[in-house]
Amino acid sequence: MAQNSSTTHTGTTGSGADDGDSADRRAVLTRRGLLGAAGAAGLAVGAAGGVFGRAAAGDDGAAPSLGAASVPFHGVHQAGIVQNQQSQALLVAFDLATGATRAGTAALMRRWSDSAARLAEGRPATGHENQIALDAGPCSLTVTFGFGASFFDRTGLAAARPEALAPLPDFPDDAIDRSRSDGDLWVQICADDALVAFHALRVLQQQAAGTASVRWQMSGFSRSPGATARPMTTRNLMGQLDGTNNPRASDASFAAKVFVPAGPADPAWMSGGSYAVVRRIRMLLDNWENLPVDRQERVIGRRKSDGAPLSGGTETTAVDLARQNPDGTLAVPADAHIRVAAPAANSGATMLRRGFSYHDGFRADGAPDAGLLFIAFQSDPLTGFVPVQRKLAGADSLSRFLRHEASGLYAVPGGAAPGGYVGQALLES
C-alpha cells in the first residue's frame, strides 16, 4: 500500500506526524481541571497543531487523567489530521437522502460541527445526547468531516467540485466492494476511549436522521497511550514497526504536501483543507506468518526486531538504497517495499498516513478478516497517493500479502471558526 518509505506498506502511523513519540506527549489533564474554569489555562498548542497539556493531581489527590486530554475542534485546519494518533477510530460514510437540499445539508453540517465542538471539550452534544460517555472526559476526541465526489451532484454544487476529487483509478489486483466504499459524506471519529468514540458516532447518526443515512462504517484501533515503557513506533498486524518515515510537521515542505494552499489551482473553499484517501486493506496473515522472519524482512526492507533498514543503522537511519551486500546483491532488495515506496522513487510523492488496524472476525476459511484501515492526507491525491499506489501495485513484493477491499476519496475542508461550521464556505457560496 502507498506509504512514503515507511516501515511497511500499510502506512499505519502510531503517532500521526510525530513518528512514534505520542505516548509521552499525551495530555494528562485532570477532568476537574479540564472542565473547570482553570482548564483553558493548562493547555498548550503543540508544534503539529494538536493541543497537549500537563497538570498535577487534582485537589482530591487523584492521579492525572488521560481521559481529560482535549483537542480543540475549531481552527485553520480540521482536527484529526496532524494530531497524535488516538487508540480508537470509527470511520463512517453517509449518503444524502433523496430530495436533500443544499440548505438542509448546511443545517446538518452546522448541527454536526456544533456537537463535535462540544464533545471535544467534554460537554454534552447539542441534541440527541444519550449519556453513553457521561462519566468520561473528551479523551482526545477528534471529529473530521469530508465530502465525496457524489456530494457535489447531490447538492447542486457540481461546478465547485475540485479536479483533485476525480475518481481513483482501478489498480491491479484491487477487489473493491463498492457497497463499503465512497459516500457523499465521510466522518473520521478518533478518541482514546471506545465509549467516547461510539458516543460521538451515535450523536452524529441520530442528528442526520431525515437528511443522511449510514452507507458504511468501519472500526479500527491502534496502540493505547502508555502501553510501552517508552514511546515507540506502533507495530501493525504483520508485526512490523509502521510509520517510521511519516512526514514531520517540522519539515519545511510539510504544509505544502498535506494542506491545500490558497491559490487558483483549487477552489477557494478548500483553502487549508486536505484530501483523504481511505482504503480497507486486508492482510493475508496466514501466508505472511508462514514466511521466515528473514524473508519477511527482505519483503519490507527493514529488520523486524527494531525497524532498522537492511542497509544498516537504526530505525530512523535514512535508507541507503545503493548499499550492497558483500556478495554484490542489494542490501535492500529491488522489490522491497521501502524501496518501491520511497519518495525518491516516486518523484517526491508524500502523504501523511494515519492508519488504524482492524479485526472483523474470521472468514469462512478460518483466516482472520484483519488488516489496515489506511487513511492518508495530502494536498493532491493525483500527485500523492495515485502514482505511489500505481507503482506499488506493479512492483512491491508486499502486494502478494494484501487485498484492497474498500476505497474512498474525500475533500476535507479547512477548519471552522467558532460560531461557524465545516464546509460553510462551500455550502453558502
N, C-alpha and C positions, 0 to 999 in steps of 0.2 A: 504494500500500500504506500501511497505517497507520503514521504516524510522528510526530506532535507538532511540526509546523512545522519540521522539519529540512530539510536541503538538498534531498533528493529523497524520493520515495515509499518507496524501498526501506528506509529506516531503517538502512542499513549504517552502523555507527559504527566508525571506525577506532580508537577509544580508550575504549570502554566508557563509564564515567561521567565521563571526564576530557576529553572534547571535543578530541581530536586532539593531546594533549600526551604520548602514551605513549612515543614513541621515546626521549626523553631521560630517562625515568624508569624504564626497564627496569633490573632488577637486573643487575649485571655482576660477580658474584662469580666467583672462580676455582673450578674444580671441586675443587682441593685444599682451598681454604678452606671450601667448602660441605660437603664430605663429612668433613672433619677435625673435631677437637674444637672448633676455633675458629669453625666455621660459624655456629652459632646466635648468636654474639655480633655477627656482622656484619649481622644482619637488622634491619630497622626496619619497623614497621607503617605503611602509607600511610593517608591520610585516607579513601580509598574502601574500605578493608578489605583491600587487596592487600598483599603483602609485597614490599618493594623494598630492595635493599642495594647498596652500592658497596664495592669493595675494590681495593687496589693490586695490582700484578702479583704472581704467586706467587713462591716462593723461587727458582724456576728462571728467573725473569725473563720468563716467558710473559705475554702480554697478557691482561687480564681476559677472561673467557669469558661471553658472553651465555647460553650453554647451561647455566651453573650457577645461573641465577636460579631461585628456588623460591617456590612459593605454598603455604602450609600447607593441608592437607586439612581439618583439624578446626577448628571454630569455631561461632559462633552461627548464621551463615548458611553455606550451601554455597559453596565456591569456584566461580569461573567465572561469576559474576553481575556483581559490581561491579569485578572486577579489570580492569586494562588488557588490551585485546584482543590475543590472540596471532595469529600469522600462519597457523596451520593449524587446521582444525576437522574433526572427524568426528562426525556425528550418526547415531545408530543407535537403532532401536526393537526391542524383543524382545516376543514373545508367550510366555506361560507354557505349559508342556507340559500336555497333557491329564492330569488327575489330580494336578497340582502342588498341594501343600498350603500352608497358611499357614506352618507350621513349616519346610518346605523352602524357601519363598520368603525367610523370615527368615534362614535359613542362607546363601542366595545373597547377600543384601544385606550380610551380615557379611563373607563372602569378598570381595565387590567392594569394600567400604569399606576393609577391611584392605589389600588390594592397592593401591587408589587412594592411600591414605595413604603407603604405602611408595614407590610410583613417584613421587609428588610430591616426595619427598625424594631421588630418585635412587638408591633402593635396589631390590634385586630384588623381584619380586612374591612373594606367599606361596605360590603354586602356579602351575604351567604357565609358569614363567619360560623364555622362548625365546631370550634374549640378543640380540634384534634391535637393541636400543639399548644394548648393553653398554658402549660407549665414549663415551656421551653423558651429560651431566648431565640434570637434570629439565626444563630448557628451559621453565620457567614452566608446566609441565603442570597442568591442572585437569581434574577429572572430576566432572560434575554429574549427579545422578540425579533422575528424576521418575516419577510414576505416572499412567497414563492412566485414563480413566473405567472401562474394561473391567477393569482390575486389581482393583477392589473386588468385583465379582461373582465373579471367578475365585478369590478368596481368602476368600470368605465375609465380606467386610467392607463390604457394601453400605450398612449403616447409618452407616458412618464416611465415606462419600463426601461431599466438600464440595459445597454448592449451586453454588459458582462453577465447578465442573468440568462443568457442563451442556454438552451438545454445542454447538459453534459453529454459528450459523445458516448457511444457504446464502446466499451473497452473489451479486448479479448478475454474470454473466459468469464465475463460477467454473467451472473444468474439472478438478475434483478426482479424482485417481486414488486410490481407497481402498486399493489394494494398497501404496501408498507413503505412507500416512497412518496416524494413530492408533497403536495398540500398547499393550500392557499396561505395559511399562517403557520409559522413554526415558533415553538416556545422551548427554550432550554431552562430548566429549573435545577439549580445546584445548591447543596447545603451540606453541612457536616452532621446532619441528623436526618434519618429517613422519615420520621414523622413530620418534621418541618417541611421537607420537600413535598411529601404527599399532601399535606395541608394546603400548600400553595397550589398544587395541581387541582385539587377538588374545588377550591375557591374559583380559580380561573375557568374551569369547566362549567360550573354552575352559572357563573356570570355570563358565559357565552350562550346560554340557552336561548333559542329562537333566532340567534344571529349566526352561530357557527357550531359545528359538531366535530367530535374527535374523528380523525381519519386513521391515525395510528399512534401508538405510544410505546416507548422502549425505556427500560430501566438499566442503569449502569452503576458501577462502583469503582472506587479507587482506594488506595491505602488510607487508613484513618490517621488523622494527625496524632503524633506521639507514639505511633506503633513501633518505631525503631528507636534505638538508643541515641542515635544521632541522625540528622537529616540525610536522607538518601534518595536517589532517583528511584521512582516506582518500577517494579517489575510487572510485566504483563503476564497473561496466562500461559505463555510459552516459557516463562521463567527468565526472560531477558530483561535487563535494565533497559528502560524505554523512555526516551525523552532527553537524552544527554545533550544533543545539539539543537534543542529548540532555540529559536532566536530569543535574545535577551532584550528587555525594554531599554537597556542602556546602549544597545547597538545604534550607531548613527543612522542606519537605514531602517530601523525597526518600524517607525510610524509609516513610512512610505510603502512598506511591504504588507502592512496589516490593515491600515486605515485608508479610506478613500479621501484624497485631497480635494480641497476646493478648487474648481477649475472647469474648463469647458469639456473635458473628456467624460465626465459623469454628471448626472442630474444634480442640481443644487441641493435637493432634499437628501442626497446620500453623503453630503459632506460630513466627515467624522464617523461615517459608518464603515461597515466591512461586509464581506461576503463569506457566508458559512457553507462549506461543503460537509455533508453528513453522509456517512456510509456505515452500514451494518456489515461487518466483516467476520464471517465465521472462520475459526481456526480449526484445521484438521488435526486436533490434538493427539489422537491415537497414532496417526502417521508420524507426527513430529516427535512424540515421546519415544518412538521406536528407533529414532536416529541416535547413534552415539554422540556424546557431548562434543567431541572434536569435529564431527560432521555438522552439527548444529552451528558451531562457531564459524565454520567456513561458509555456511549459508548466509549468516548475518554479517560476518567480517569482524566480529568482536568476541573477546573471551566472555563466557557466560558467568564466570565467578565474580568478576569485577567490572565488566563493561569496557575494558581497555581494548583499543583496536589491535588487530593482529599484526599491525605494523610496529607495535611497541608502545610503551608508556603506560599511562593511567587512563581512567575513564574519560577525563577531559582533555587528554592529549590529542592534538589535531591528527587526523588520519593521514598517513603518508602513502598515497596511492601508488607511488613509484617504487616503494620498498620491495626488495626481492629476498627470498629465502636463499640459503647457501647453495641450493641446487638450481637456482636461477628462476624458479617459479615465483609468481607474485605472492607477497605476503598476504595481501587482501585479494582473494580470487576475483577473476574478471566478472563473474556473475553474482558476487556478494552484494547483499542488499545495500550496505552503506556506500559501496562504490557506485552502483547504479542510481541511487537516490541522491547522491551528493550534489549540492548546488552547482559545483564546478562542472559537473557533467550535464547540467540542465539549464545552462545559460543564467545561472544565479537564482533560479526559481526558489522561492522561500515561502513557507506558511507557518503560522503559529498553531501548533497542534494541541488540542485539549481533549484527548480521548478518554473513554472510560471502558473498563472491562464489563462484560455481561455474561450471565449464565442463565439460560431459559430451560433448564431441564435436560432431557436426553431425547435423541432421535429414535426412530423405530429400530435402527440397527444397533442401538446401545451407545452410540457415540455422543459425547456431550454437545449440546447446542450452545456453544460458548465462543466468545471471541472478543471483538473490539467494536465499540461504538465510536467510530472515527469522526472527530469534529476538527475542522481546520478553518481558521480565519485568515483572510488575505484581502488585499486591496483589489485584486483582479484574478478571478479563477482561470481566466483564459491564458494567463501568463504564469500562474502559480500551480494549482492542482492539475490542470489538464495535461500539460506537457510532461510533468513528472509521472503521473499515473500511466500515461501512454507508454512511456519508456519502461516503467516497472513491469507493466503487463507483458512486455515482449522480451525482457532480458533478465529479470530478477529471479534468482533461484528460489526465493522465498514464496513466490506466487504459487508454487505447486502445493503449498500447505494452507492456502487461503481460498475462501469463496466470498465474493462480494454479492450480498443478497438484497440489499436495500440501498437507496440513494436519494439524495436531495440536495438542492442548491437554493440558497435563500439570501435575499438582500436584507442586511441587518442595519437599519438606520442608525444615525448617531443618537446620543442620549437625549433625554428630555430635561428641560429646565423645571425647577419647582413650579407647580401650577400648570404645567403643560403635560403632553403625553407623547409617547414614542410614535413616530410616523405622522405627527401633526403637520409638518411642512408639506408632506405629500398629500394627505387627505384633505387639507384645507387650501390646496393650491387652486 
